[in-house]
């Protein structure tokens, strides 16, 4: 009976660690900016060091067709990725971008059109990969121990039930 109780406790610990890891990794930080873009002028926003996956939502309005370039840059100013958005008087796009390393800045440039009014929302998380690896390893260890203890209790119970029926 003690193996079953310990197994259930380890299962609950494993489940809690898994939920904690999902929360730890989830995007909690956000950049929310409304701004105007002029043709070929660069508008940039510093951001806290992001995770490798950045979610975005951009909307822009203009008097005519427009084309906007959005780039992510590291601390040294090196380009990490670039997205292009096009539309006829309006752009509305959302999605995510995987970056090769953490971004520290986002830059937007109006490459077609004269003027645009935009709203940009970025969602990202900031986490240490070693901490996440430790959490996942602990979850794996506790779940394996829980399964083995619960299974051993079940097999012991079955053996006892068989010997009583014989």
PLY file of the C-alpha trace (Angstrom):
ply
format ascii 1.0
element vertex 166
property float x
property float y
property float z
element edge 165
property int vertex1
property int vertex2
end_header
0.00 0.00 0.00
2.91 2.34 0.75
4.27 1.89 -2.80
0.89 2.95 -4.23
0.71 6.09 -2.08
4.31 7.07 -2.90
3.62 6.37 -6.59
0.55 8.62 -6.57
2.48 11.37 -4.77
5.31 11.13 -7.32
2.74 11.25 -10.14
1.26 14.45 -8.68
4.75 15.95 -8.33
5.53 15.02 -11.94
2.25 16.54 -13.12
2.95 19.75 -11.17
6.45 20.04 -12.62
5.01 19.60 -16.14
2.43 22.35 -15.60
5.16 24.57 -14.12
7.42 23.97 -17.14
4.62 24.86 -19.54
3.97 28.10 -17.63
7.71 28.86 -17.42
8.08 28.49 -21.20
4.86 30.34 -22.17
5.08 33.86 -23.61
4.47 36.29 -20.76
6.32 39.39 -21.95
4.86 41.75 -24.48
5.76 44.75 -26.58
2.67 46.78 -27.51
3.37 49.87 -29.63
1.35 52.20 -31.84
3.47 54.25 -34.24
3.71 55.95 -37.63
6.03 54.86 -40.40
7.43 57.10 -43.13
8.93 55.71 -46.34
12.47 54.28 -45.82
12.65 55.58 -42.22
13.57 52.92 -39.67
11.47 52.66 -36.55
13.05 50.49 -33.88
12.02 49.20 -30.48
14.33 47.64 -27.90
12.95 44.47 -26.35
14.02 42.35 -23.43
16.03 39.30 -24.45
13.49 36.99 -26.05
13.15 33.28 -26.35
13.79 31.79 -29.78
10.06 31.81 -30.66
8.44 35.24 -30.98
4.73 35.70 -31.66
3.66 38.85 -33.51
0.48 40.69 -34.41
0.83 43.68 -36.74
-1.83 45.93 -38.23
-1.14 48.93 -40.48
-3.28 51.39 -42.42
-2.29 53.63 -45.29
-3.81 55.70 -48.10
-2.39 53.36 -50.77
-0.58 50.04 -51.19
2.10 49.42 -48.62
4.96 47.05 -47.94
6.58 46.78 -44.51
9.74 44.99 -43.49
10.11 43.83 -39.87
13.50 42.57 -38.71
14.80 41.11 -35.46
18.33 41.95 -34.30
20.68 40.71 -31.59
22.60 42.83 -29.09
25.42 43.53 -31.57
22.96 44.63 -34.28
23.24 41.43 -36.32
20.12 40.39 -38.23
18.31 37.31 -36.87
15.33 37.22 -39.18
13.20 39.37 -41.43
9.51 39.34 -42.29
7.76 41.27 -45.07
4.10 42.31 -45.03
2.20 43.67 -48.04
-1.30 45.00 -48.48
-3.55 47.36 -50.37
-4.22 50.18 -47.85
-4.21 47.73 -44.93
-2.07 45.01 -43.37
-3.26 42.65 -40.67
-1.01 39.72 -39.92
-0.21 37.49 -36.97
1.97 34.46 -36.49
5.32 33.52 -35.02
8.94 33.49 -36.03
11.70 31.13 -34.88
14.96 33.00 -34.39
18.47 31.48 -34.32
19.26 33.34 -31.08
17.63 35.74 -28.63
16.52 39.06 -30.10
17.10 42.44 -28.41
15.56 44.79 -30.98
12.84 44.87 -33.61
13.06 47.29 -36.57
10.31 48.22 -38.99
10.70 49.96 -42.35
8.06 51.12 -44.82
9.51 50.05 -48.17
6.45 50.85 -50.33
3.98 53.64 -49.68
4.45 57.10 -48.19
2.98 56.89 -44.71
1.39 54.21 -42.51
-0.10 54.08 -39.03
0.69 50.79 -37.31
0.17 48.78 -34.17
2.66 46.05 -33.28
2.29 43.48 -30.54
5.08 41.01 -29.79
4.63 38.17 -27.30
7.64 36.26 -26.07
9.02 34.43 -23.10
12.31 34.81 -21.36
13.68 31.63 -19.84
16.90 29.82 -19.12
17.17 26.64 -21.17
19.16 24.87 -18.45
16.35 25.49 -15.94
13.81 24.16 -18.43
16.00 21.10 -19.08
16.25 20.48 -15.33
12.46 20.74 -14.96
11.83 18.31 -17.82
14.44 15.88 -16.44
12.85 16.01 -12.99
9.43 15.42 -14.53
10.73 12.41 -16.46
12.41 10.93 -13.37
9.40 11.38 -11.07
6.95 10.03 -13.67
9.07 6.93 -14.29
9.35 6.29 -10.55
5.60 6.82 -10.12
4.79 4.38 -12.93
7.15 1.73 -11.58
5.79 2.01 -8.02
2.15 1.92 -9.11
2.86 -1.00 -11.47
4.73 -2.93 -8.76
1.77 -2.45 -6.39
-0.64 -3.66 -9.08
1.49 -6.76 -9.84
1.81 -7.55 -6.13
-1.96 -7.19 -5.75
-2.59 -9.52 -8.72
-0.18 -12.15 -7.38
-1.92 -12.01 -4.00
-5.33 -12.29 -5.65
-4.18 -15.32 -7.72
-2.79 -17.14 -4.70
-6.06 -16.65 -2.79
-8.14 -18.07 -5.70
-5.94 -21.21 -5.99
0 1
1 2
2 3
3 4
4 5
5 6
6 7
7 8
8 9
9 10
10 11
11 12
12 13
13 14
14 15
15 16
16 17
17 18
18 19
19 20
20 21
21 22
22 23
23 24
24 25
25 26
26 27
27 28
28 29
29 30
30 31
31 32
32 33
33 34
34 35
35 36
36 37
37 38
38 39
39 40
40 41
41 42
42 43
43 44
44 45
45 46
46 47
47 48
48 49
49 50
50 51
51 52
52 53
53 54
54 55
55 56
56 57
57 58
58 59
59 60
60 61
61 62
62 63
63 64
64 65
65 66
66 67
67 68
68 69
69 70
70 71
71 72
72 73
73 74
74 75
75 76
76 77
77 78
78 79
79 80
80 81
81 82
82 83
83 84
84 85
85 86
86 87
87 88
88 89
89 90
90 91
91 92
92 93
93 94
94 95
95 96
96 97
97 98
98 99
99 100
100 101
101 102
102 103
103 104
104 105
105 106
106 107
107 108
108 109
109 110
110 111
111 112
112 113
113 114
114 115
115 116
116 117
117 118
118 119
119 120
120 121
121 122
122 123
123 124
124 125
125 126
126 127
127 128
128 129
129 130
130 131
131 132
132 133
133 134
134 135
135 136
136 137
137 138
138 139
139 140
140 141
141 142
142 143
143 144
144 145
145 146
146 147
147 148
148 149
149 150
150 151
151 152
152 153
153 154
154 155
155 156
156 157
157 158
158 159
159 160
160 161
161 162
162 163
163 164
164 165
